[in-house]
Amino acid sequence: MATVTAPSKASASVAHDTRFFGHPRGLSTLFFTEMWERFSYYGMRALLILFMTAPVAAGGLGFDTAKAGPIYALYVSSVYLLSLPGGWIADRVLGLRRTVFVGGVIIMAGHICLAVPSMTTFYLGLVLIASGTGLLKPNVSVLVGKLYGTEDVRRDAGFSIFYMGINTGAFIAPLVTGWLAQSDAFKRILSSAGLAPETSWHWGFGAAAVGMFLGLVQYTLGGKHLSPEGLHPVRPSDPVVAAKADRQVRRVGIAVGGIIVIAAALVVSGVVALDPEAISHSFKWVLIAITVAFFAWLFLLGKWTREERKQLVVISVLFMAATVFWMAYEQAGSTLNLFAERNTNNVVLGRAFPASWYQSLPPLFVILFAPVFAALWLRLGNRNPSSPAKFTIALLLLTIAFAIMIGAASVAATGVRVSPMWLVVSYLFQTLGELCLSPVGLSAMTRLAPARIAGLVMGVWFLALAVGSYLAGMASSVYETMPLPKLFTIVTVTALGTAVVLALFIKPIGRMLQRS
């Protein structure tokens, strides 16, 4: 059993710090760390599928969508799935603060690999970025929480400020990396400097590496303002339990190291061909196995009361709803990115702009409308919709967003490039849906979970993101073979059907939340 200790003097001094707009100074450190990490992630994501499908003569990889889609799916899904062991490594091995730093270094190395024009460095870069993000992303949020006492009234406002840092980085990134990678202006600059203009993609990836480097620099310089509680891994107070935990860490390390060595040996020797597309198609069975095993363990092996079993059923329903939502929402980087590139007239006031710039719309809308939604929920007071009702509203807004895309795809099917406003309005409705679901999703699951498994619910949320993101990536694999109106109709009907089913659970889930 872990020791529960009183906050140290250093920790208490951090909690009472008000030097950053009334919040602890450490919040500024984590704000900019996450802003630059998200800059690197979204800057690269805005380019990824476009780079893979761009012709070789234009500096791309020349993949068709049937090949690029599965690779994209494997990458984005792995980012979220690796967050699960990332949290374990922070708790048991490195400590929160060291894990965040190591994750940032690995992410930067991954972007540097992508900046090098080589197929080997491309795949290595994806592996490194996914691994590094799995270490950094879940743990930097925990560090924010450690800046505040459990009863600190500034806590929610602090997370709101942190959330704005995420979206600021996500908004700026595609504008910078997209201009470097796709704009004719930058290609002319490269040509005038005697450099090949088709290497512009790699300058975009390089900018993502610079962003992560800046995040690491200010994280290191501002580390003294963070809570000391994140410096070391959690140690059980009982020496016997601590020794057992150490043995478990060693066993996991040996097992993982052994798997990596064996896999590397098989690839190097030629026994196993390294085919990312085939790996991605096989990866769906990994996701299915993890999901089935997780929920089977919950329902079959736990000795639950009748009320707890009802709670588990509700968590399963919310998991499926969240998975469907992310399946549609995460298509921003896959099918909708391709639609922007191939089927949209990217000209405003006579000036052309890169297709990747559309990726700045969702975070821009979050920045604009998050305060509006916060004020709305507060103003509604007792009439504030319940969490399952907000889930349902989110799915209905998503339904509208993709119904709009059915219209856009139908116009594009006639052979003309559609107005940018189709995507702008679609992204607006998607973002409004995200503002209904994302802030309350994890909170609702945590409140519903039986006390014994409250910590595992974070895993359920990341698993929904992983499965949804995988499906979003795989949707782009049929972009060139399935009529686009049909593709977007499938997404629309799926979102609508899920919303209708979830609506049936609003009242019973609401009653459970009131009792929890």
C-alpha positions as CSV (number, residue, x, y, z in Angstrom):
1,M,0.0,0.0,0.0
2,A,1.4,3.4,-1.0
3,T,2.3,5.9,1.7
4,V,0.0,8.9,2.1
5,T,2.3,11.7,3.2
6,A,1.6,15.3,4.1
7,P,2.7,17.8,1.4
8,S,6.3,18.9,1.8
9,K,7.2,22.5,2.5
10,A,8.4,22.8,-1.1
11,S,5.1,21.4,-2.4
12,A,3.1,23.7,-0.1
13,S,5.1,26.7,-1.4
14,V,4.3,25.8,-5.0
15,A,0.6,25.4,-4.1
16,H,0.5,28.9,-2.6
17,D,2.4,30.5,-5.5
18,T,0.4,33.2,-7.4
19,R,3.0,34.6,-9.7
20,F,1.4,33.5,-13.0
21,F,-1.8,35.5,-13.3
22,G,-2.8,34.4,-9.8
23,H,-1.6,30.8,-10.4
24,P,1.6,28.9,-9.5
25,R,4.6,29.9,-11.7
26,G,4.9,26.3,-12.6
27,L,1.7,26.6,-14.7
28,S,3.5,28.8,-17.1
29,T,6.3,26.2,-17.5
30,L,3.8,23.4,-18.2
31,F,1.6,25.8,-20.4
32,F,4.5,26.4,-22.8
33,T,5.9,22.9,-22.6
34,E,2.5,21.5,-23.7
35,M,2.0,24.3,-26.2
36,W,5.3,23.5,-28.0
37,E,4.7,19.7,-27.8
38,R,1.3,20.2,-29.4
39,F,2.9,22.5,-31.9
40,S,5.2,19.7,-32.9
41,Y,2.4,17.0,-32.9
42,Y,-0.2,18.9,-34.8
43,G,2.3,20.5,-37.1
44,M,3.5,17.1,-38.2
45,R,0.0,15.6,-38.3
46,A,-1.2,18.3,-40.6
47,L,1.4,17.1,-43.2
48,L,1.6,13.4,-42.6
49,I,-1.1,11.9,-44.9
50,L,-0.5,14.7,-47.5
51,F,3.2,13.9,-47.5
52,M,2.6,10.2,-47.9
53,T,0.2,10.6,-50.8
54,A,2.1,13.4,-52.6
55,P,3.9,12.4,-55.8
56,V,7.5,11.4,-55.6
57,A,8.4,14.2,-58.1
58,A,6.8,16.7,-55.6
59,G,8.9,15.4,-52.7
60,G,6.3,13.0,-51.3
61,L,6.3,9.3,-50.9
62,G,3.9,8.5,-53.7
63,F,1.7,6.2,-51.7
64,D,-1.9,5.6,-52.7
65,T,-4.5,6.1,-49.9
66,A,-4.9,2.3,-49.6
67,K,-1.3,2.2,-48.3
68,A,-1.1,5.6,-46.6
69,G,-4.3,5.2,-44.6
70,P,-3.3,2.2,-42.6
71,I,0.1,3.7,-41.8
72,Y,-1.6,6.9,-40.6
73,A,-4.0,4.8,-38.6
74,L,-1.3,2.8,-36.9
75,Y,0.6,6.0,-36.0
76,V,-2.3,8.0,-34.5
77,S,-3.7,5.0,-32.6
78,S,-0.3,4.1,-31.2
79,V,0.1,7.7,-29.8
80,Y,-2.9,7.2,-27.5
81,L,-2.3,3.5,-26.8
82,L,1.2,4.1,-25.6
83,S,-0.1,6.6,-23.1
84,L,-1.1,3.7,-21.0
85,P,2.4,2.3,-20.3
86,G,3.6,5.9,-20.3
87,G,1.7,6.5,-17.1
88,W,3.1,3.3,-15.6
89,I,6.7,4.2,-16.4
90,A,6.2,7.6,-14.7
91,D,4.7,6.0,-11.6
92,R,7.1,3.1,-11.3
93,V,10.4,3.9,-13.0
94,L,11.3,7.5,-13.9
95,G,9.0,9.8,-12.0
96,L,6.7,12.3,-13.6
97,R,9.1,15.1,-14.3
98,R,11.9,12.9,-15.8
99,T,9.3,11.0,-17.9
100,V,8.0,14.2,-19.5
101,F,11.6,15.3,-20.3
102,V,12.6,11.9,-21.8
103,G,9.4,11.9,-23.8
104,G,10.1,15.3,-25.2
105,V,13.6,14.3,-26.2
106,I,12.3,11.2,-28.0
107,I,9.6,13.3,-29.8
108,M,12.3,15.8,-30.9
109,A,14.5,13.0,-32.2
110,G,11.5,11.6,-34.2
111,H,10.8,14.9,-35.9
112,I,14.5,15.2,-36.7
113,C,14.3,11.8,-38.4
114,L,11.3,13.0,-40.5
115,A,13.3,16.0,-41.5
116,V,15.8,13.7,-43.2
117,P,14.6,12.5,-46.7
118,S,14.8,8.7,-46.3
119,M,12.2,6.0,-46.0
120,T,14.0,4.4,-43.1
121,T,14.1,7.7,-41.1
122,F,10.5,8.3,-42.0
123,Y,9.3,5.1,-40.3
124,L,11.8,5.5,-37.4
125,G,10.5,9.0,-36.9
126,L,6.9,7.8,-36.6
127,V,7.9,5.2,-34.0
128,L,9.9,7.7,-32.0
129,I,7.1,10.4,-32.0
130,A,4.5,7.9,-30.9
131,S,6.7,6.5,-28.2
132,G,7.7,9.9,-26.9
133,T,4.2,11.2,-26.9
134,G,3.1,8.2,-24.9
135,L,5.6,9.2,-22.3
136,L,4.9,13.0,-22.3
137,K,1.2,13.5,-23.0
138,P,-0.5,11.7,-20.0
139,N,2.1,12.8,-17.4
140,V,2.3,16.6,-18.1
141,S,-1.4,16.9,-17.2
142,V,-0.7,15.1,-13.9
143,L,2.1,17.6,-13.2
144,V,-0.5,20.4,-13.6
145,G,-2.7,18.8,-11.0
146,K,0.2,18.6,-8.6
147,L,0.6,22.4,-8.6
148,Y,-2.7,22.7,-6.6
149,G,-4.0,21.3,-3.4
150,T,-7.1,19.1,-3.7
151,E,-9.3,21.9,-2.3
152,D,-7.6,24.7,-4.2
153,V,-10.4,26.7,-5.9
154,R,-8.0,27.7,-8.7
155,R,-7.6,24.1,-9.9
156,D,-10.3,24.1,-12.6
157,A,-9.2,27.5,-13.9
158,G,-5.6,26.3,-14.0
159,F,-6.6,23.4,-16.2
160,S,-8.6,25.7,-18.4
161,I,-5.5,27.9,-18.9
162,F,-3.5,24.7,-19.6
163,Y,-6.1,23.6,-22.2
164,M,-5.7,27.0,-24.0
165,G,-2.0,26.3,-24.2
166,I,-2.7,23.0,-26.0
167,N,-5.0,24.7,-28.5
168,T,-2.7,27.7,-29.0
169,G,0.1,25.3,-30.1
170,A,-2.4,23.3,-32.3
171,F,-3.6,26.5,-34.0
172,I,-0.2,28.0,-34.8
173,A,1.5,24.7,-35.9
174,P,-0.3,24.0,-39.2
175,L,0.1,27.6,-40.3
176,V,3.9,27.4,-39.9
177,T,4.6,23.8,-41.0
178,G,2.0,24.0,-43.8
179,W,3.6,27.2,-45.2
180,L,7.0,25.6,-45.1
181,A,5.9,22.3,-46.6
182,Q,3.3,23.3,-49.2
183,S,3.5,27.0,-50.1
184,D,4.9,28.1,-53.5
185,A,6.5,31.1,-51.7
186,F,8.8,29.0,-49.6
187,K,9.6,26.7,-52.5
188,R,10.8,29.8,-54.4
189,I,12.9,30.7,-51.4
190,L,14.5,27.3,-51.5
191,S,15.1,27.5,-55.2
192,S,16.7,30.9,-54.9
193,A,19.0,29.5,-52.2
194,G,20.1,26.7,-54.6
195,L,18.1,24.0,-52.6
196,A,15.6,21.5,-54.1
197,P,12.1,22.9,-53.7
198,E,10.7,19.3,-53.3
199,T,12.5,19.1,-50.0
200,S,10.0,21.6,-48.5
201,W,8.1,18.8,-46.7
202,H,11.1,18.1,-44.6
203,W,11.5,21.7,-43.7
204,G,8.0,21.5,-42.3
205,F,8.9,18.4,-40.3
206,G,12.0,20.2,-39.1
207,A,10.0,23.1,-37.8
208,A,8.1,20.6,-35.6
209,A,11.5,19.5,-34.2
210,V,12.4,23.1,-33.4
211,G,9.1,23.5,-31.6
212,M,9.7,20.5,-29.4
213,F,13.3,21.8,-28.7
214,L,11.9,25.1,-27.5
215,G,9.5,23.3,-25.3
216,L,12.3,21.2,-23.7
217,V,14.5,24.3,-23.1
218,Q,11.8,26.2,-21.2
219,Y,10.7,23.0,-19.4
220,T,14.3,22.6,-18.2
221,L,14.7,26.3,-17.2
222,G,11.3,26.4,-15.5
223,G,11.6,23.1,-13.7
224,K,12.4,24.7,-10.4
225,H,8.9,26.1,-10.3
226,L,7.2,22.6,-10.5
227,S,6.1,20.5,-7.6
228,P,8.8,18.3,-6.1
229,E,6.3,15.5,-5.8
230,G,6.9,14.6,-9.5
231,L,10.7,14.2,-9.2
232,H,10.7,10.5,-8.2
233,P,8.6,7.4,-8.9
234,V,6.0,6.4,-6.3
235,R,7.5,4.1,-3.6
236,P,5.4,1.9,-1.4
237,S,6.2,2.5,2.3
238,D,6.3,-1.3,3.1
239,P,9.9,-2.6,2.3
240,V,8.4,-6.0,1.3
241,V,5.9,-4.4,-1.1
242,A,8.6,-2.1,-2.4
243,A,10.9,-5.0,-3.2
244,K,8.1,-6.8,-4.9
245,A,7.4,-3.7,-7.0
246,D,11.1,-3.4,-7.9
247,R,11.1,-7.0,-9.1
248,Q,8.0,-6.4,-11.2
249,V,9.7,-3.4,-12.8
250,R,12.8,-5.5,-13.6
251,R,10.6,-8.3,-15.1
252,V,8.7,-5.9,-17.3
253,G,12.0,-4.2,-18.4
254,I,13.6,-7.6,-19.3
255,A,10.4,-8.8,-21.1
256,V,10.1,-5.6,-23.2
257,G,13.8,-5.5,-23.9
258,G,13.7,-9.1,-25.0
259,I,10.8,-8.6,-27.3
260,I,12.6,-5.6,-28.9
261,V,15.8,-7.5,-29.4
262,I,14.0,-10.5,-30.9
263,A,11.9,-8.4,-33.2
264,A,15.0,-6.4,-34.4
265,A,16.9,-9.7,-35.0
266,L,14.0,-11.1,-37.0
267,V,13.8,-8.0,-39.2
268,V,17.5,-7.6,-39.7
269,S,17.9,-11.3,-40.6
270,G,15.1,-11.0,-43.1
271,V,13.0,-13.7,-41.5
272,V,10.3,-11.1,-41.0
273,A,9.6,-8.4,-43.6
274,L,9.1,-4.9,-42.1
275,D,5.8,-3.9,-43.8
276,P,4.1,-1.1,-42.0
277,E,0.9,-1.5,-44.0
278,A,0.6,-5.2,-43.1
279,I,1.5,-4.3,-39.5
280,S,-1.3,-1.8,-39.4
281,H,-3.9,-4.2,-40.7
282,S,-2.7,-6.7,-38.1
283,F,-2.8,-4.0,-35.4
284,K,-6.6,-4.0,-35.5
285,W,-6.6,-7.5,-33.9
286,V,-4.3,-6.1,-31.2
287,L,-6.9,-3.4,-30.5
288,I,-9.8,-5.8,-30.6
289,A,-7.9,-8.2,-28.3
290,I,-7.1,-5.5,-25.8
291,T,-10.6,-4.1,-25.8
292,V,-12.3,-7.5,-25.4
293,A,-9.8,-8.7,-22.8
294,F,-10.2,-5.5,-20.8
295,F,-14.0,-5.6,-20.6
296,A,-14.1,-9.3,-20.2
297,W,-11.8,-9.0,-17.2
298,L,-14.0,-6.2,-15.8
299,F,-17.3,-8.2,-16.1
300,L,-16.2,-11.8,-15.5
301,L,-13.4,-11.7,-13.0
302,G,-14.5,-8.9,-10.6
303,K,-16.9,-9.7,-7.8
304,W,-19.3,-6.9,-8.4
305,T,-22.5,-5.9,-6.7
306,R,-25.6,-5.5,-8.9
307,E,-25.3,-1.8,-8.8
308,E,-21.6,-2.0,-9.8
309,R,-22.5,-4.2,-12.7
310,K,-24.9,-1.5,-13.9
311,Q,-22.2,1.1,-13.6
312,L,-19.9,-1.1,-15.8
313,V,-22.6,-1.4,-18.4
314,V,-22.9,2.3,-18.5
315,I,-19.1,2.8,-18.8
316,S,-19.2,0.3,-21.7
317,V,-21.9,2.4,-23.4
318,L,-20.0,5.6,-22.9
319,F,-16.8,3.9,-24.2
320,M,-18.6,2.9,-27.4
321,A,-20.1,6.4,-27.8
322,A,-16.6,8.0,-27.3
323,T,-15.1,5.6,-29.8
324,V,-17.6,6.6,-32.5
325,F,-17.1,10.3,-31.7
326,W,-13.3,10.1,-32.1
327,M,-13.6,7.9,-35.2
328,A,-15.3,10.8,-36.9
329,Y,-13.6,13.7,-35.2
330,E,-10.1,12.4,-35.8
331,Q,-10.7,12.3,-39.6
332,A,-9.6,15.9,-39.6
333,G,-6.1,14.6,-40.2
334,S,-7.0,11.9,-42.7
335,T,-10.1,12.0,-45.0
336,L,-10.9,15.6,-44.5
337,N,-7.2,16.6,-45.0
338,L,-7.3,14.7,-48.3
339,F,-10.6,16.4,-49.2
340,A,-9.0,19.8,-48.6
341,E,-6.0,18.9,-50.8
342,R,-7.8,17.3,-53.7
343,N,-11.4,18.5,-53.7
344,T,-11.4,22.0,-52.3
345,N,-10.7,25.4,-54.0
346,N,-8.1,26.7,-51.6
347,V,-8.2,30.3,-52.7
348,V,-9.4,33.3,-50.7
349,L,-9.4,36.8,-52.1
350,G,-7.4,35.6,-55.0
351,R,-4.6,34.1,-52.9
352,A,-4.0,30.4,-52.7
353,F,-3.2,28.8,-49.3
354,P,-2.0,25.3,-48.3
355,A,-4.6,22.6,-47.6
356,S,-3.0,21.8,-44.3
357,W,-4.1,25.3,-43.0
358,Y,-7.6,23.9,-42.4
359,Q,-6.1,21.9,-39.5
360,S,-5.9,25.2,-37.6
361,L,-9.7,25.6,-37.6
362,P,-10.6,23.2,-34.8
363,P,-8.2,24.7,-32.2
364,L,-9.2,28.2,-33.3
365,F,-12.8,27.4,-32.7
366,V,-12.0,25.9,-29.3
367,I,-10.2,29.1,-28.3
368,L,-13.2,31.1,-29.5
369,F,-16.0,29.0,-28.1
370,A,-14.6,27.3,-25.0
371,P,-15.3,30.4,-22.8
372,V,-18.8,30.7,-24.3
373,F,-19.6,27.1,-23.5
374,A,-18.2,27.5,-20.0
375,A,-20.4,30.5,-19.4
376,L,-23.4,28.7,-20.9
377,W,-23.1,25.7,-18.6
378,L,-22.6,28.0,-15.6
379,R,-25.6,30.1,-16.6
380,L,-27.9,27.1,-17.0
381,G,-27.2,26.1,-13.4
382,N,-29.6,23.3,-12.4
383,R,-30.8,23.0,-16.0
384,N,-27.2,22.2,-17.2
385,P,-27.5,19.0,-19.3
386,S,-26.2,15.8,-17.7
387,S,-22.9,14.2,-19.0
388,P,-24.7,11.6,-21.1
389,A,-26.9,14.3,-22.6
390,K,-23.8,16.3,-23.5
391,F,-22.4,13.1,-25.1
392,T,-25.6,12.8,-27.2
393,I,-25.5,16.5,-28.2
394,A,-21.9,16.0,-29.2
395,L,-22.8,13.1,-31.5
396,L,-25.7,15.0,-33.0
397,L,-23.4,18.0,-33.8
398,L,-21.0,15.5,-35.4
399,T,-23.8,14.1,-37.4
400,I,-24.6,17.6,-38.8
401,A,-20.8,18.1,-39.5
402,F,-20.6,15.0,-41.7
403,A,-24.0,15.6,-43.3
404,I,-22.5,18.8,-44.5
405,M,-19.6,16.8,-45.9
406,I,-22.0,14.6,-47.8
407,G,-23.2,17.7,-49.6
408,A,-19.6,18.8,-50.2
409,A,-18.6,15.4,-51.6
410,S,-21.7,15.3,-53.9
411,V,-20.7,18.7,-55.4
412,A,-17.1,17.5,-55.7
413,A,-18.2,14.3,-57.4
414,T,-19.3,16.5,-60.4
415,G,-15.6,17.3,-61.0
416,V,-15.4,20.8,-59.5
417,R,-13.5,22.0,-56.4
418,V,-15.8,23.1,-53.7
419,S,-15.8,26.3,-51.7
420,P,-13.6,26.3,-48.5
421,M,-16.8,27.2,-46.5
422,W,-17.9,23.6,-46.7
423,L,-15.0,22.5,-44.5
424,V,-15.1,25.6,-42.4
425,V,-18.7,25.0,-41.3
426,S,-18.1,21.2,-40.9
427,Y,-15.2,21.9,-38.6
428,L,-17.2,24.4,-36.7
429,F,-19.9,21.8,-35.9
430,Q,-17.3,19.1,-35.1
431,T,-15.6,21.5,-32.6
432,L,-18.8,22.4,-30.9
433,G,-19.4,18.7,-30.4
434,E,-15.9,18.3,-29.0
435,L,-16.5,21.0,-26.5
436,C,-19.6,19.1,-25.3
437,L,-17.9,15.7,-25.0
438,S,-14.2,16.1,-24.3
439,P,-14.3,18.1,-21.0
440,V,-16.9,15.9,-19.4
441,G,-16.1,12.5,-20.8
442,L,-13.4,11.3,-18.5
443,S,-15.0,13.0,-15.5
444,A,-18.3,11.1,-16.1
445,M,-16.5,7.8,-16.5
446,T,-14.5,8.4,-13.3
447,R,-17.6,9.2,-11.3
448,L,-19.4,6.1,-12.5
449,A,-16.5,3.7,-11.9
450,P,-16.6,1.4,-8.9
451,A,-14.0,2.7,-6.4
452,R,-11.8,-0.3,-6.8
453,I,-11.1,0.4,-10.5
454,A,-11.3,4.2,-10.6
455,G,-7.7,4.4,-11.7
456,L,-8.3,2.1,-14.7
457,V,-10.9,4.4,-16.2
458,M,-8.2,6.7,-17.6
459,G,-7.2,3.6,-19.6
460,V,-10.8,3.2,-20.9
461,W,-10.7,6.8,-22.1
462,F,-7.3,6.4,-23.9
463,L,-8.5,3.1,-25.3
464,A,-11.5,4.8,-26.9
465,L,-9.2,7.4,-28.4
466,A,-6.9,4.7,-29.7
467,V,-9.7,2.7,-31.3
468,G,-11.5,5.8,-32.7
469,S,-8.2,7.2,-34.1
470,Y,-7.4,3.9,-35.8
471,L,-10.8,3.8,-37.5
472,A,-10.4,7.4,-38.5
473,G,-7.1,6.6,-40.2
474,M,-8.5,3.4,-41.9
475,A,-11.4,5.4,-43.3
476,S,-8.9,7.3,-45.5
477,S,-7.6,4.0,-47.0
478,V,-10.8,3.8,-49.1
479,Y,-10.7,7.5,-50.2
480,E,-9.7,6.5,-53.7
481,T,-11.9,3.5,-54.1
482,M,-15.2,4.4,-52.4
483,P,-17.4,7.3,-53.6
484,L,-16.9,10.1,-51.1
485,P,-20.7,10.7,-50.6
486,K,-21.0,7.1,-49.5
487,L,-18.0,7.3,-47.2
488,F,-19.3,10.4,-45.4
489,T,-22.8,8.9,-45.3
490,I,-21.5,5.9,-43.4
491,V,-19.9,8.2,-40.8
492,T,-23.0,10.3,-40.6
493,V,-25.4,7.3,-40.1
494,T,-23.0,5.8,-37.5
495,A,-22.8,9.0,-35.5
496,L,-26.6,9.5,-35.6
497,G,-27.4,5.9,-34.7
498,T,-25.0,6.0,-31.7
499,A,-26.7,9.3,-30.6
500,V,-30.1,7.7,-30.7
501,V,-29.0,4.7,-28.7
502,L,-27.2,6.9,-26.1
503,A,-30.3,9.1,-25.8
504,L,-32.1,6.0,-24.4
505,F,-29.6,5.9,-21.5
506,I,-29.7,9.6,-20.6
507,K,-32.1,9.3,-17.6
508,P,-30.7,6.0,-16.1
509,I,-27.1,7.3,-16.4
510,G,-28.1,10.6,-14.9
511,R,-29.6,8.9,-11.9
512,M,-26.4,6.9,-11.4
513,L,-24.3,10.1,-11.6
514,Q,-26.4,11.7,-9.0
515,R,-25.9,8.8,-6.6
516,S,-22.1,8.6,-7.2
